[in-house]
Amino acid sequence: MKRRAILASPRIHQTIVGAWREASTWLVGRYVMMPDHIHFFRAPNGTDIPSLERWMRYWKSGATKRIGAKGGDVWQRDHRDRQLRSAESYSDKWEYVRRNPVRQGYCDDPDEWPYQGELNILQW
């Protein structure tokens, strides 16, 4: 599937952040929204949580409805998931991920990229 470059806009950014806040069984930590994909770190919020796949479907569905698009027009069917083992790993991965907009030529400094943030401080 060819990814559409629609995610890096103020409206979409706010919509996805709102969907993550509503889908609070998993907590989103730091994130970077690129025009055609998203990187985010997440952790379970408690012990009685839905599967990651179910949670992903839930927030994607909510965001898609608010955006007014068809799911297939916005999201890939699958996702890549990597388990981090330590706070050091989180910091290292975050530094790499937050530089994506610079590597792609969208800005000169990662702090200039407006489609990033931290919703929850994830504990290690």
N, CA, C and O atoms as CSV, one atom per row, in Angstrom:
chain,resi,resn,atom,element,x,y,z
A,1,MET,N,N,0.837,-1.194,0.000
A,1,MET,CA,C,0.000,0.000,0.000
A,1,MET,C,C,0.875,1.248,0.000
A,1,MET,O,O,1.813,1.347,0.791
A,2,LYS,N,N,0.583,2.177,-0.858
A,2,LYS,CA,C,1.288,3.446,-0.858
A,2,LYS,C,C,0.683,4.318,0.234
A,2,LYS,O,O,-0.528,4.536,0.281
A,3,ARG,N,N,1.552,4.808,1.109
A,3,ARG,CA,C,1.074,5.632,2.216
A,3,ARG,C,C,0.793,7.050,1.737
A,3,ARG,O,O,1.571,7.636,0.984
A,4,ARG,N,N,-0.330,7.584,2.186
A,4,ARG,CA,C,-0.690,8.956,1.848
A,4,ARG,C,C,-0.107,9.901,2.884
A,4,ARG,O,O,-0.105,9.597,4.077
A,5,ALA,N,N,0.381,11.032,2.440
A,5,ALA,CA,C,1.021,12.003,3.324
A,5,ALA,C,C,-0.010,12.988,3.871
A,5,ALA,O,O,-0.061,14.142,3.447
A,6,ILE,N,N,-0.830,12.526,4.812
A,6,ILE,CA,C,-1.899,13.382,5.342
A,6,ILE,C,C,-1.809,13.594,6.851
A,6,ILE,O,O,-2.576,14.385,7.399
A,7,LEU,N,N,-0.904,12.918,7.529
A,7,LEU,CA,C,-0.936,12.909,8.992
A,7,LEU,C,C,-0.337,14.155,9.635
A,7,LEU,O,O,-0.743,14.524,10.737
A,8,ALA,N,N,0.605,14.806,8.987
A,8,ALA,CA,C,1.267,15.962,9.586
A,8,ALA,C,C,0.496,17.238,9.264
A,8,ALA,O,O,0.878,18.018,8.392
A,9,SER,N,N,-0.593,17.423,9.990
A,9,SER,CA,C,-1.380,18.650,9.893
A,9,SER,C,C,-1.937,18.926,11.285
A,9,SER,O,O,-2.141,17.993,12.062
A,10,PRO,N,N,-2.185,20.186,11.609
A,10,PRO,CA,C,-2.699,20.484,12.952
A,10,PRO,C,C,-3.987,19.729,13.283
A,10,PRO,O,O,-4.128,19.206,14.388
A,11,ARG,N,N,-4.923,19.666,12.341
A,11,ARG,CA,C,-6.210,19.004,12.613
A,11,ARG,C,C,-6.029,17.509,12.848
A,11,ARG,O,O,-6.598,16.960,13.791
A,12,ILE,N,N,-5.253,16.853,12.010
A,12,ILE,CA,C,-5.038,15.414,12.161
A,12,ILE,C,C,-4.264,15.141,13.445
A,12,ILE,O,O,-4.569,14.195,14.172
A,13,HIS,N,N,-3.268,15.966,13.720
A,13,HIS,CA,C,-2.486,15.823,14.952
A,13,HIS,C,C,-3.413,15.863,16.170
A,13,HIS,O,O,-3.359,14.976,17.022
A,14,GLN,N,N,-4.249,16.876,16.250
A,14,GLN,CA,C,-5.177,17.000,17.383
A,14,GLN,C,C,-6.154,15.832,17.438
A,14,GLN,O,O,-6.485,15.350,18.521
A,15,THR,N,N,-6.610,15.384,16.296
A,15,THR,CA,C,-7.556,14.264,16.242
A,15,THR,C,C,-6.932,12.986,16.778
A,15,THR,O,O,-7.554,12.282,17.573
A,16,ILE,N,N,-5.727,12.680,16.361
A,16,ILE,CA,C,-5.068,11.452,16.813
A,16,ILE,C,C,-4.734,11.533,18.296
A,16,ILE,O,O,-4.919,10.554,19.019
A,17,VAL,N,N,-4.253,12.660,18.756
A,17,VAL,CA,C,-3.979,12.823,20.192
A,17,VAL,C,C,-5.266,12.638,20.986
A,17,VAL,O,O,-5.249,12.000,22.039
A,18,GLY,N,N,-6.375,13.180,20.509
A,18,GLY,CA,C,-7.662,12.986,21.179
A,18,GLY,C,C,-8.077,11.527,21.219
A,18,GLY,O,O,-8.590,11.055,22.234
A,19,ALA,N,N,-7.861,10.811,20.129
A,19,ALA,CA,C,-8.193,9.378,20.090
A,19,ALA,C,C,-7.336,8.600,21.078
A,19,ALA,O,O,-7.837,7.690,21.738
A,20,TRP,N,N,-6.063,8.935,21.193
A,20,TRP,CA,C,-5.193,8.265,22.167
A,20,TRP,C,C,-5.649,8.540,23.597
A,20,TRP,O,O,-5.607,7.653,24.449
A,21,ARG,N,N,-6.080,9.761,23.852
A,21,ARG,CA,C,-6.535,10.093,25.215
A,21,ARG,C,C,-7.794,9.303,25.575
A,21,ARG,O,O,-7.952,8.872,26.717
A,22,GLU,N,N,-8.678,9.116,24.613
A,22,GLU,CA,C,-9.898,8.337,24.861
A,22,GLU,C,C,-9.605,6.854,25.004
A,22,GLU,O,O,-10.268,6.163,25.778
A,23,ALA,N,N,-8.635,6.365,24.280
A,23,ALA,CA,C,-8.274,4.940,24.301
A,23,ALA,C,C,-7.223,4.722,25.387
A,23,ALA,O,O,-6.092,4.326,25.102
A,24,SER,N,N,-7.604,4.980,26.615
A,24,SER,CA,C,-6.640,5.085,27.715
A,24,SER,C,C,-6.249,3.765,28.365
A,24,SER,O,O,-5.579,3.776,29.398
A,25,THR,N,N,-6.644,2.632,27.800
A,25,THR,CA,C,-6.199,1.358,28.375
A,25,THR,C,C,-4.720,1.115,28.087
A,25,THR,O,O,-4.061,0.348,28.789
A,26,TRP,N,N,-4.209,1.769,27.058
A,26,TRP,CA,C,-2.772,1.833,26.808
A,26,TRP,C,C,-2.401,3.309,26.867
A,26,TRP,O,O,-3.140,4.149,26.353
A,27,LEU,N,N,-1.286,3.634,27.475
A,27,LEU,CA,C,-0.838,5.020,27.578
A,27,LEU,C,C,0.195,5.311,26.497
A,27,LEU,O,O,1.149,4.554,26.313
A,28,VAL,N,N,-0.003,6.404,25.793
A,28,VAL,CA,C,0.977,6.847,24.803
A,28,VAL,C,C,1.939,7.790,25.505
A,28,VAL,O,O,1.524,8.734,26.177
A,29,GLY,N,N,3.220,7.525,25.343
A,29,GLY,CA,C,4.262,8.394,25.881
A,29,GLY,C,C,4.658,9.416,24.825
A,29,GLY,O,O,3.845,10.246,24.416
A,30,ARG,N,N,5.888,9.351,24.395
A,30,ARG,CA,C,6.385,10.267,23.367
A,30,ARG,C,C,5.967,9.773,21.980
A,30,ARG,O,O,5.816,8.575,21.744
A,31,TYR,N,N,5.787,10.727,21.081
A,31,TYR,CA,C,5.375,10.378,19.716
A,31,TYR,C,C,5.886,11.407,18.717
A,31,TYR,O,O,6.165,12.552,19.072
A,32,VAL,N,N,6.002,10.985,17.476
A,32,VAL,CA,C,6.312,11.856,16.341
A,32,VAL,C,C,5.393,11.436,15.203
A,32,VAL,O,O,5.377,10.270,14.810
A,33,MET,N,N,4.631,12.384,14.676
A,33,MET,CA,C,3.790,12.128,13.510
A,33,MET,C,C,4.506,12.664,12.281
A,33,MET,O,O,4.787,13.857,12.171
A,34,MET,N,N,4.789,11.765,11.373
A,34,MET,CA,C,5.367,12.129,10.087
A,34,MET,C,C,4.203,12.265,9.097
A,34,MET,O,O,3.087,11.857,9.419
A,35,PRO,N,N,4.428,12.819,7.921
A,35,PRO,CA,C,3.319,12.974,6.979
A,35,PRO,C,C,2.612,11.664,6.623
A,35,PRO,O,O,1.410,11.672,6.360
A,36,ASP,N,N,3.337,10.542,6.608
A,36,ASP,CA,C,2.717,9.286,6.179
A,36,ASP,C,C,2.838,8.138,7.180
A,36,ASP,O,O,2.500,7.001,6.849
A,37,HIS,N,N,3.310,8.409,8.387
A,37,HIS,CA,C,3.364,7.376,9.423
A,37,HIS,C,C,3.591,8.020,10.789
A,37,HIS,O,O,3.920,9.201,10.896
A,38,ILE,N,N,3.405,7.214,11.820
A,38,ILE,CA,C,3.548,7.698,13.196
A,38,ILE,C,C,4.491,6.767,13.948
A,38,ILE,O,O,4.452,5.548,13.785
A,39,HIS,N,N,5.336,7.373,14.775
A,39,HIS,CA,C,6.135,6.620,15.739
A,39,HIS,C,C,5.617,7.001,17.117
A,39,HIS,O,O,5.472,8.186,17.420
A,40,PHE,N,N,5.337,6.012,17.950
A,40,PHE,CA,C,4.953,6.343,19.320
A,40,PHE,C,C,5.361,5.224,20.261
A,40,PHE,O,O,5.509,4.066,19.871
A,41,PHE,N,N,5.537,5.616,21.515
A,41,PHE,CA,C,5.877,4.683,22.576
A,41,PHE,C,C,4.644,4.540,23.448
A,41,PHE,O,O,3.953,5.524,23.716
A,42,ARG,N,N,4.363,3.331,23.892
A,42,ARG,CA,C,3.161,3.101,24.687
A,42,ARG,C,C,3.441,2.045,25.742
A,42,ARG,O,O,4.376,1.250,25.641
A,43,ALA,N,N,2.589,2.072,26.757
A,43,ALA,CA,C,2.690,1.099,27.846
A,43,ALA,C,C,1.280,0.796,28.330
A,43,ALA,O,O,0.399,1.650,28.233
A,44,PRO,N,N,1.052,-0.413,28.854
A,44,PRO,CA,C,-0.279,-0.745,29.369
A,44,PRO,C,C,-0.626,0.117,30.576
A,44,PRO,O,O,0.241,0.478,31.372
A,45,ASN,N,N,-1.895,0.436,30.692
A,45,ASN,CA,C,-2.397,1.230,31.816
A,45,ASN,C,C,-3.177,0.301,32.742
A,45,ASN,O,O,-4.406,0.257,32.694
A,46,GLY,N,N,-2.470,-0.429,33.571
A,46,GLY,CA,C,-3.121,-1.372,34.473
A,46,GLY,C,C,-2.892,-2.799,34.026
A,46,GLY,O,O,-2.012,-3.086,33.215
A,47,THR,N,N,-3.707,-3.689,34.574
A,47,THR,CA,C,-3.509,-5.110,34.292
A,47,THR,C,C,-4.596,-5.703,33.404
A,47,THR,O,O,-4.336,-6.670,32.687
A,48,ASP,N,N,-5.790,-5.159,33.430
A,48,ASP,CA,C,-6.892,-5.690,32.619
A,48,ASP,C,C,-7.009,-4.858,31.347
A,48,ASP,O,O,-7.857,-3.971,31.251
A,49,ILE,N,N,-6.158,-5.150,30.379
A,49,ILE,CA,C,-6.085,-4.335,29.172
A,49,ILE,C,C,-6.391,-5.179,27.940
A,49,ILE,O,O,-6.163,-6.389,27.937
A,50,PRO,N,N,-6.909,-4.537,26.894
A,50,PRO,CA,C,-7.134,-5.279,25.646
A,50,PRO,C,C,-5.798,-5.553,24.959
A,50,PRO,O,O,-4.775,-4.963,25.306
A,51,SER,N,N,-5.824,-6.441,23.998
A,51,SER,CA,C,-4.608,-6.714,23.227
A,51,SER,C,C,-4.176,-5.439,22.502
A,51,SER,O,O,-4.975,-4.530,22.274
A,52,LEU,N,N,-2.917,-5.398,22.154
A,52,LEU,CA,C,-2.402,-4.254,21.411
A,52,LEU,C,C,-3.161,-4.080,20.094
A,52,LEU,O,O,-3.482,-2.955,19.707
A,53,GLU,N,N,-3.447,-5.180,19.409
A,53,GLU,CA,C,-4.158,-5.097,18.130
A,53,GLU,C,C,-5.553,-4.496,18.305
A,53,GLU,O,O,-5.983,-3.670,17.499
A,54,ARG,N,N,-6.250,-4.909,19.347
A,54,ARG,CA,C,-7.595,-4.374,19.599
A,54,ARG,C,C,-7.528,-2.883,19.925
A,54,ARG,O,O,-8.338,-2.096,19.435
A,55,TRP,N,N,-6.570,-2.509,20.746
A,55,TRP,CA,C,-6.399,-1.103,21.101
A,55,TRP,C,C,-6.083,-0.275,19.860
A,55,TRP,O,O,-6.630,0.814,19.688
A,56,MET,N,N,-5.204,-0.783,18.991
A,56,MET,CA,C,-4.853,-0.066,17.762
A,56,MET,C,C,-6.094,0.131,16.888
A,56,MET,O,O,-6.320,1.224,16.369
A,57,ARG,N,N,-6.895,-0.919,16.726
A,57,ARG,CA,C,-8.131,-0.798,15.932
A,57,ARG,C,C,-9.062,0.248,16.542
A,57,ARG,O,O,-9.683,1.030,15.820
A,58,TYR,N,N,-9.158,0.260,17.872
A,58,TYR,CA,C,-10.070,1.177,18.551
A,58,TYR,C,C,-9.699,2.640,18.280
A,58,TYR,O,O,-10.540,3.414,17.821
A,59,TRP,N,N,-8.461,3.017,18.556
A,59,TRP,CA,C,-8.130,4.433,18.380
A,59,TRP,C,C,-8.067,4.826,16.904
A,59,TRP,O,O,-8.400,5.958,16.553
A,60,LYS,N,N,-7.640,3.900,16.034
A,60,LYS,CA,C,-7.631,4.216,14.603
A,60,LYS,C,C,-9.053,4.442,14.088
A,60,LYS,O,O,-9.293,5.343,13.285
A,61,SER,N,N,-9.988,3.621,14.553
A,61,SER,CA,C,-11.379,3.768,14.138
A,61,SER,C,C,-11.938,5.120,14.577
A,61,SER,O,O,-12.575,5.821,13.790
A,62,GLY,N,N,-11.695,5.480,15.835
A,62,GLY,CA,C,-12.169,6.768,16.341
A,62,GLY,C,C,-11.567,7.943,15.592
A,62,GLY,O,O,-12.271,8.892,15.247
A,63,ALA,N,N,-10.275,7.882,15.341
A,63,ALA,CA,C,-9.610,8.967,14.619
A,63,ALA,C,C,-10.109,9.048,13.181
A,63,ALA,O,O,-10.323,10.141,12.657
A,64,THR,N,N,-10.292,7.903,12.549
A,64,THR,CA,C,-10.749,7.877,11.154
A,64,THR,C,C,-12.129,8.517,11.017
A,64,THR,O,O,-12.373,9.278,10.080
A,65,LYS,N,N,-13.027,8.209,11.947
A,65,LYS,CA,C,-14.371,8.803,11.904
A,65,LYS,C,C,-14.300,10.314,12.049
A,65,LYS,O,O,-14.990,11.040,11.334
A,66,ARG,N,N,-13.470,10.794,12.969
A,66,ARG,CA,C,-13.358,12.241,13.172
A,66,ARG,C,C,-12.719,12.941,11.972
A,66,ARG,O,O,-13.084,14.065,11.629
A,67,ILE,N,N,-11.772,12.266,11.347
A,67,ILE,CA,C,-11.108,12.834,10.171
A,67,ILE,C,C,-12.066,12.872,8.983
A,67,ILE,O,O,-11.957,13.739,8.116
A,68,GLY,N,N,-13.000,11.928,8.950
A,68,GLY,CA,C,-13.945,11.845,7.843
A,68,GLY,C,C,-13.373,11.110,6.644
A,68,GLY,O,O,-13.699,11.416,5.498
A,69,ALA,N,N,-12.513,10.133,6.925
A,69,ALA,CA,C,-11.879,9.354,5.852
A,69,ALA,C,C,-12.274,7.896,5.979
A,69,ALA,O,O,-12.931,7.497,6.940
A,70,LYS,N,N,-11.871,7.115,5.010
A,70,LYS,CA,C,-12.019,5.665,5.090
A,70,LYS,C,C,-10.735,5.119,5.697
A,70,LYS,O,O,-9.648,5.609,5.392
A,71,GLY,N,N,-10.851,4.111,6.552
A,71,GLY,CA,C,-9.689,3.559,7.235
A,71,GLY,C,C,-8.571,3.140,6.314
A,71,GLY,O,O,-7.397,3.365,6.609
A,72,GLY,N,N,-8.929,2.527,5.190
A,72,GLY,CA,C,-7.921,2.089,4.240
A,72,GLY,C,C,-7.179,3.234,3.579
A,72,GLY,O,O,-6.081,3.054,3.053
A,73,ASP,N,N,-7.791,4.429,3.609
A,73,ASP,CA,C,-7.144,5.603,3.038
A,73,ASP,C,C,-6.098,6.202,3.971
A,73,ASP,O,O,-5.243,6.971,3.532
A,74,VAL,N,N,-6.161,5.855,5.249
A,74,VAL,CA,C,-5.292,6.477,6.241
A,74,VAL,C,C,-4.260,5.503,6.792
A,74,VAL,O,O,-3.080,5.838,6.891
A,75,TRP,N,N,-4.695,4.305,7.150
A,75,TRP,CA,C,-3.858,3.390,7.929
A,75,TRP,C,C,-3.418,2.165,7.146
A,75,TRP,O,O,-4.148,1.643,6.303
A,76,GLN,N,N,-2.220,1.727,7.444
A,76,GLN,CA,C,-1.773,0.427,6.969
A,76,GLN,C,C,-2.458,-0.639,7.809
A,76,GLN,O,O,-2.875,-0.368,8.935
A,77,ARG,N,N,-2.578,-1.836,7.278
A,77,ARG,CA,C,-3.233,-2.920,8.020
A,77,ARG,C,C,-2.410,-3.380,9.215
A,77,ARG,O,O,-2.965,-3.747,10.250
A,78,ASP,N,N,-1.105,-3.361,9.078
A,78,ASP,CA,C,-0.266,-3.876,10.157
A,78,ASP,C,C,0.543,-2.749,10.795
A,78,ASP,O,O,0.463,-1.590,10.388
A,79,HIS,N,N,1.311,-3.119,11.787
A,79,HIS,CA,C,2.182,-2.165,12.458
A,79,HIS,C,C,3.449,-2.895,12.893
A,79,HIS,O,O,3.482,-4.121,12.994
A,80,ARG,N,N,4.458,-2.127,13.138
A,80,ARG,CA,C,5.703,-2.701,13.649
A,80,ARG,C,C,5.773,-2.394,15.132
A,80,ARG,O,O,5.550,-1.264,15.565
A,81,ASP,N,N,6.084,-3.407,15.885
A,81,ASP,CA,C,6.102,-3.281,17.338
A,81,ASP,C,C,7.441,-3.790,17.848
A,81,ASP,O,O,7.898,-4.864,17.457
A,82,ARG,N,N,8.059,-3.021,18.713
A,82,ARG,CA,C,9.326,-3.440,19.307
A,82,ARG,C,C,9.251,-3.204,20.810
A,82,ARG,O,O,8.877,-2.118,21.255
A,83,GLN,N,N,9.598,-4.195,21.572
A,83,GLN,CA,C,9.581,-4.071,23.027
A,83,GLN,C,C,10.898,-3.472,23.498
A,83,GLN,O,O,11.974,-3.958,23.151
A,84,LEU,N,N,10.800,-2.418,24.287
A,84,LEU,CA,C,11.987,-1.797,24.863
A,84,LEU,C,C,12.248,-2.411,26.228
A,84,LEU,O,O,11.314,-2.762,26.950
A,85,ARG,N,N,13.493,-2.537,26.570
A,85,ARG,CA,C,13.874,-3.252,27.792
A,85,ARG,C,C,14.248,-2.355,28.962
A,85,ARG,O,O,14.296,-2.822,30.100
A,86,SER,N,N,14.515,-1.074,28.707
A,86,SER,CA,C,14.998,-0.220,29.797
A,86,SER,C,C,14.730,1.245,29.487
A,86,SER,O,O,14.387,1.608,28.362
A,87,ALA,N,N,14.895,2.078,30.509
A,87,ALA,CA,C,14.763,3.518,30.321
A,87,ALA,C,C,15.828,4.025,29.354
A,87,ALA,O,O,15.574,4.941,28.572
A,88,GLU,N,N,17.006,3.436,29.404
A,88,GLU,CA,C,18.077,3.829,28.485
A,88,GLU,C,C,17.677,3.529,27.041
A,88,GLU,O,O,17.917,4.338,26.145
A,89,SER,N,N,17.078,2.384,26.825
A,89,SER,CA,C,16.612,2.017,25.493
A,89,SER,C,C,15.545,3.005,25.014
A,89,SER,O,O,15.545,3.406,23.850
A,90,TYR,N,N,14.640,3.393,25.907
A,90,TYR,CA,C,13.593,4.362,25.578
A,90,TYR,C,C,14.228,5.680,25.146
A,90,TYR,O,O,13.854,6.245,24.118
A,91,SER,N,N,15.180,6.164,25.925
A,91,SER,CA,C,15.852,7.427,25.601
A,91,SER,C,C,16.578,7.345,24.266
A,91,SER,O,O,16.494,8.262,23.449
A,92,ASP,N,N,17.291,6.247,24.045
A,92,ASP,CA,C,18.020,6.076,22.787
A,92,ASP,C,C,17.065,6.037,21.597
A,92,ASP,O,O,17.303,6.701,20.588
A,93,LYS,N,N,15.998,5.269,21.709
A,93,LYS,CA,C,15.024,5.165,20.616
A,93,LYS,C,C,14.341,6.503,20.370
A,93,LYS,O,O,14.117,6.887,19.222
A,94,TRP,N,N,14.007,7.219,21.449
A,94,TRP,CA,C,13.367,8.513,21.295
A,94,TRP,C,C,14.285,9.468,20.531
A,94,TRP,O,O,13.830,10.162,19.622
A,95,GLU,N,N,15.548,9.511,20.881
A,95,GLU,CA,C,16.474,10.398,20.187
A,95,GLU,C,C,16.535,10.064,18.698
A,95,GLU,O,O,16.604,10.964,17.862
A,96,TYR,N,N,16.511,8.789,18.371
A,96,TYR,CA,C,16.517,8.379,16.969
A,96,TYR,C,C,15.206,8.786,16.278
A,96,TYR,O,O,15.232,9.371,15.196
A,97,VAL,N,N,14.091,8.483,16.889
A,97,VAL,CA,C,12.775,8.750,16.296
A,97,VAL,C,C,12.542,10.246,16.118
A,97,VAL,O,O,12.043,10.669,15.075
A,98,ARG,N,N,12.890,11.042,17.103
A,98,ARG,CA,C,12.611,12.480,17.025
A,98,ARG,C,C,13.429,13.172,15.947
A,98,ARG,O,O,13.111,14.297,15.562
A,99,ARG,N,N,14.465,12.529,15.457
A,99,ARG,CA,C,15.283,13.093,14.383
A,99,ARG,C,C,14.741,12.736,12.985
A,99,ARG,O,O,15.286,13.195,11.981
A,100,ASN,N,N,13.693,11.937,12.915
A,100,ASN,CA,C,13.115,11.570,11.615
A,100,ASN,C,C,12.756,12.786,10.755
A,100,ASN,O,O,13.091,12.800,9.571
A,101,PRO,N,N,12.088,13.803,11.303
A,101,PRO,CA,C,11.763,14.960,10.458
A,101,PRO,C,C,13.009,15.656,9.898
A,101,PRO,O,O,12.977,16.191,8.790
A,102,VAL,N,N,14.097,15.648,10.660
A,102,VAL,CA,C,15.349,16.242,10.182
A,102,VAL,C,C,15.930,15.388,9.058
A,102,VAL,O,O,16.330,15.912,8.019
A,103,ARG,N,N,15.977,14.077,9.267
A,103,ARG,CA,C,16.514,13.176,8.242
A,103,ARG,C,C,15.716,13.261,6.938
A,103,ARG,O,O,16.275,13.098,5.853
A,104,GLN,N,N,14.416,13.515,7.047
A,104,GLN,CA,C,13.566,13.605,5.852
A,104,GLN,C,C,13.547,15.007,5.234
A,104,GLN,O,O,12.909,15.222,4.203
A,105,GLY,N,N,14.246,15.962,5.864
A,105,GLY,CA,C,14.342,17.310,5.312
A,105,GLY,C,C,13.176,18.224,5.629
A,105,GLY,O,O,13.024,19.259,4.980
A,106,TYR,N,N,12.349,17.881,6.602
A,106,TYR,CA,C,11.198,18.718,6.957
A,106,TYR,C,C,11.571,19.883,7.867
A,106,TYR,O,O,10.858,20.885,7.911
A,107,CYS,N,N,12.679,19.762,8.593
A,107,CYS,CA,C,13.131,20.815,9.492
A,107,CYS,C,C,14.630,20.631,9.734
A,107,CYS,O,O,15.204,19.601,9.379
A,108,ASP,N,N,15.251,21.638,10.339
A,108,ASP,CA,C,16.687,21.571,10.621
A,108,ASP,C,C,16.984,21.060,12.020
A,108,ASP,O,O,18.071,20.544,12.280
A,109,ASP,N,N,16.031,21.201,12.912
A,109,ASP,CA,C,16.212,20.793,14.308
A,109,ASP,C,C,14.954,20.039,14.737
A,109,ASP,O,O,13.847,20.474,14.419
A,110,PRO,N,N,15.096,18.922,15.449
A,110,PRO,CA,C,13.898,18.158,15.835
A,110,PRO,C,C,12.893,18.963,16.656
A,110,PRO,O,O,11.692,18.702,16.598
A,111,ASP,N,N,13.379,19.939,17.419
A,111,ASP,CA,C,12.464,20.742,18.240
A,111,ASP,C,C,11.569,21.649,17.399
A,111,ASP,O,O,10.566,22.155,17.902
A,112,GLU,N,N,11.909,21.862,16.138
A,112,GLU,CA,C,11.087,22.685,15.243
A,112,GLU,C,C,9.859,21.935,14.728
A,112,GLU,O,O,8.900,22.564,14.280
A,113,TRP,N,N,9.872,20.606,14.784
A,113,TRP,CA,C,8.781,19.807,14.211
A,113,TRP,C,C,7.554,19.908,15.107
A,113,TRP,O,O,7.621,19.512,16.271
A,114,PRO,N,N,6.428,20.428,14.600
A,114,PRO,CA,C,5.268,20.666,15.460
A,114,PRO,C,C,4.428,19.431,15.783
A,114,PRO,O,O,3.576,19.492,16.669
A,115,TYR,N,N,4.643,18.321,15.094
A,115,TYR,CA,C,3.772,17.153,15.257
A,115,TYR,C,C,4.449,16.083,16.101
A,115,TYR,O,O,4.676,14.959,15.653
A,116,GLN,N,N,4.761,16.458,17.319
A,116,GLN,CA,C,5.397,15.560,18.274
A,116,GLN,C,C,4.984,15.989,19.671
A,116,GLN,O,O,4.472,17.090,19.872
A,117,GLY,N,N,5.212,15.115,20.625
A,117,GLY,CA,C,4.888,15.465,21.992
A,117,GLY,C,C,5.037,14.279,22.924
A,117,GLY,O,O,5.599,13.241,22.575
A,118,GLU,N,N,4.515,14.472,24.111
A,118,GLU,CA,C,4.510,13.419,25.124
A,118,GLU,C,C,3.195,13.522,25.885
A,118,GLU,O,O,2.941,14.519,26.561
A,119,LEU,N,N,2.365,12.500,25.776
A,119,LEU,CA,C,1.070,12.511,26.457
A,119,LEU,C,C,1.176,12.022,27.885
A,119,LEU,O,O,0.509,12.551,28.774
A,120,ASN,N,N,2.006,11.022,28.115
A,120,ASN,CA,C,2.183,10.439,29.443
A,120,ASN,C,C,3.662,10.142,29.650
A,120,ASN,O,O,4.371,9.782,28.711
A,121,ILE,N,N,4.112,10.296,30.874
A,121,ILE,CA,C,5.477,9.901,31.215
A,121,ILE,C,C,5.440,8.409,31.499
A,121,ILE,O,O,4.809,7.964,32.456
A,122,LEU,N,N,6.117,7.649,30.666
A,122,LEU,CA,C,6.119,6.196,30.823
A,122,LEU,C,C,7.199,5.793,31.817
A,122,LEU,O,O,8.342,6.238,31.719
A,123,GLN,N,N,6.833,4.953,32.767
A,123,GLN,CA,C,7.754,4.513,33.820
A,123,GLN,C,C,8.475,3.242,33.409
A,123,GLN,O,O,7.895,2.388,32.739
A,124,TRP,N,N,9.723,3.111,33.800
A,124,TRP,CA,C,10.516,1.912,33.515
A,124,TRP,C,C,10.967,1.289,34.797
A,124,TRP,O,O,11.650,0.265,34.779
